[in-house]
Amino acid sequence: MSDETSTGTGPSTGKDTGTPAGPQPEPLRFFGTTWVEHDGGYTGRRIGVAAGSLAAAAASCLVLRFAYQGLAIADVGTPVTVMVVVMFAVCSALAFGHTSGAFSKRPDPDRQASLRGLLAIGFVGSLLAYFFRSLSEAPGEKLHREEYEAAKAQYTRRTTRRTGNPAKKPRRA
């Protein structure tokens, strides 16, 4: 979430710039900020993302099938073939778990960088996690909504003004 900042000399109130004051929602990939109010073709985008990620996963499985056939034609032997199949299966399962977890909490950047190779090998699992999450919501919407609501509540608490002068408050005996 980002508090509104202006390039001018003072803090923006939203009155002079045409943009609302306070925190702005963070855009999601493929959805922009339509996830906030579920407007602007949100449902169509969710259907498109679900269909696209499922089609990409199917195409990826087809490519992996060609790779498997290449191993069979090369006659590399059963142990190598089994090891490659198990490697893709395990990496896909780990990528699925990591990707689904990243939709509910922000991943650690250092851990994300160290898992980059595993996620690249297990790309089918990441695509399937994206597909399954897009059936219920925009991937990452729940996390972004929680952060946005917390930022709005904090902004409201910061900007509400107290009424009255506390120095004139009557003392209790």
SULSULBEL-V151856 format. One record per helix or strand of 2 or more residues. SS is the DSSP state (a for helix, b for strand). FROM is the first residue (numbers start at 1). TO is the last residue. If there is no record, write none. Layout:
ss:SS from:FROM to:TO
ss:SS from:FROM to:TO
This chain:
ss:a from:42 to:74
ss:a from:78 to:102
ss:a from:109 to:114
ss:a from:116 to:121
ss:a from:123 to:136
ss:a from:141 to:159
ss:a from:166 to:168
